[in-house]
Amino acid sequence: MELVFKTRSTNYLRLALIAVLFISFFGCHSQPDFNGTYVNHASGEFSVADDTLKVEHVQEQQYLIHRKTGYREIAEDGKPGKLQWRTEEWQAVYDAGTRVMTESRKGRTLTFEKGTLTLERSNYRRVN
């Protein structure tokens, strides 16, 4: 009886170990979660802009990025002009080896680190 109990205990322990290894192996190779909304505010001598990027995972390494920019040009008297909007939609591919996402049409690069998206030289803060 004691031998049967030890054999079953050993089998359960082996199954638990295999399950833990299986979960940890596939958990380490899962796709990073870049989905979300990222915002940036920029101002200069000639304009003020608020930029929003929404990153959406499509499949495998492919992403869709929706960009919406609201901006005001600064008039010669220093007053901001009428609010204008510009929207764009990009397709991008993520390279896990370099950890860089590249936009397909113009080759713009995006990197991600701790709630921050960097597009070329502009930093965006993740809001959700």
C-alpha positions in Angstrom: 0.0 0.0 0.0 2.8 2.4 0.9 4.6 1.6 -2.4 1.4 2.4 -4.4 1.1 5.8 -2.5 4.7 6.7 -3.2 4.3 5.8 -6.9 1.2 8.0 -7.3 2.8 10.8 -5.4 5.8 10.7 -7.6 3.6 10.6 -10.7 1.6 13.7 -9.5 4.9 15.5 -8.8 6.2 14.7 -12.2 3.0 15.9 -13.9 3.1 19.1 -11.8 6.7 19.7 -12.8 5.9 19.1 -16.5 3.0 21.5 -16.3 5.1 24.2 -14.7 7.9 23.8 -17.3 5.3 23.9 -20.1 3.7 27.1 -18.8 7.0 28.8 -18.2 8.4 27.8 -21.6 5.4 29.1 -23.6 5.0 32.1 -21.3 8.5 33.3 -22.1 7.9 33.2 -25.8 4.5 35.0 -25.9 4.0 38.1 -28.0 4.7 41.4 -26.1 1.5 43.4 -25.4 1.9 46.8 -27.2 -1.8 47.3 -27.6 -2.9 50.6 -26.1 -3.1 54.3 -26.5 0.0 56.5 -26.3 0.0 60.3 -26.1 2.6 63.1 -26.8 2.4 66.9 -26.4 4.8 69.1 -28.3 5.2 72.8 -28.7 7.5 75.0 -30.6 7.8 78.5 -31.9 5.4 77.9 -34.8 2.8 75.4 -33.5 1.4 73.4 -30.5 0.4 69.8 -31.1 -1.2 66.8 -29.2 -0.5 63.5 -30.8 -2.3 60.1 -30.1 -1.2 56.7 -31.3 -3.4 53.7 -30.9 -1.5 50.4 -31.4 -3.5 47.4 -32.3 -2.2 43.8 -32.7 -3.5 42.3 -36.0 -1.8 38.9 -36.2 1.6 37.4 -35.5 4.1 40.2 -35.8 1.8 42.6 -37.6 0.3 45.8 -36.1 -2.0 48.6 -37.1 -1.3 52.0 -35.7 -3.9 54.8 -35.8 -2.5 58.3 -35.4 -4.5 61.4 -34.7 -2.9 64.8 -34.3 -4.5 68.0 -33.2 -2.5 71.1 -33.8 -2.6 74.8 -33.8 -0.3 77.0 -35.7 1.0 80.1 -33.9 0.3 83.4 -35.7 2.8 86.2 -36.0 1.2 87.9 -33.0 1.9 84.9 -30.9 -1.8 83.7 -30.6 -2.7 80.1 -31.4 -4.8 79.6 -34.6 -7.7 77.3 -35.3 -7.5 73.7 -34.1 -6.7 71.4 -37.1 -6.8 67.6 -37.2 -4.8 65.1 -39.2 -5.3 61.3 -39.1 -3.1 58.5 -40.5 -3.2 54.7 -40.4 0.0 52.8 -40.5 0.9 49.1 -40.8 3.9 48.0 -38.9 5.9 44.8 -38.2 7.6 43.9 -34.9 11.0 42.3 -35.0 11.5 40.4 -31.7 15.2 40.0 -32.3 15.9 43.8 -32.5 12.8 44.7 -30.3 11.9 47.3 -32.9 8.6 47.9 -34.7 9.0 49.3 -38.2 6.2 51.2 -40.0 5.9 49.8 -43.5 5.3 52.8 -45.8 8.0 55.3 -44.6 10.2 53.0 -42.5 9.6 54.9 -39.2 10.8 53.0 -36.2 9.0 52.5 -32.9 10.5 51.1 -29.7 8.7 50.3 -26.4 10.0 50.4 -22.9 8.1 50.5 -19.5 5.0 52.4 -20.6 6.8 54.5 -23.2 6.7 54.4 -27.0 9.4 56.2 -28.9 8.7 57.1 -32.5 11.9 58.3 -34.1 12.9 60.9 -31.5 9.5 61.6 -29.9 8.4 59.9 -26.7 4.8 58.9 -26.1 3.3 58.0 -22.7 1.0 55.0 -22.4 -2.4 56.0 -21.0 -4.1 52.6 -21.2 
